[in-house]
Amino acid sequence: MTSTGPVAGLRERKKRRTRDALLRAALESFTTKGYERTTVDEIADSVEVSQRTFFRYFASKEDVAFALQQVVEERFVQALAERPAEEGPFEAMRNAVLCSWDQIGETIAEVVPVELYLRTYQLIESTPALLAVHLRRSTEMEESISRMIAEREGLDADTDPRPRVAVAAFSGVMRVTGRLWGQGSDTSLEAMRALTERYLDHLGPALAEDWQTRAGA
């Protein structure tokens, strides 16, 4: 019985290494060869495992393409849940996303190089099949976050439109900054965070101010 713990721990570490190896091999192939041109068999062969082993860890190519994005989303949700109750909706979401970006680099680097994750993000934005999935996932995420915000504020998301409106505005900024970052010359994690912070800080004024009056002042 005394060997159960160490043996189980070794088994889990081996599984984690296999999953990470498959993930890295897939993303490398997606970003160099192309998503559509990469097959599951090729990914499995590059790690010297069977196709059956691949499907133990990932349901499909799509699943592996969004594996790191899932980690980022989960980290944001966790950070949002931990924000102080006195923060307003926009402040809580802003602080949560910036806080998660401060930590996500280390998390990603434990699995793949951060540079590979950033290339994968650009791949998703430029691949129609993946972009369609990304938009669907974003819609589902928005609904989940809307209900989190409603609960924070003691509101009913099904009768009060404010949580969904706030999350839609926030998500719109995130999509814009992601697209601009992908088109820019600096594709570092720091550049993405800085651009995100800059645009989020303009969200409130953009919604509240009379731009023409302010420009003429």
Helices and strands as residue ranges (DSSP letters): H 4-32, H 40-47, H 51-57, H 61-65, H 67-81, H 89-109, H 114-126, H 128-153, H 162-183, H 189-201, H 203-208, H 211-216
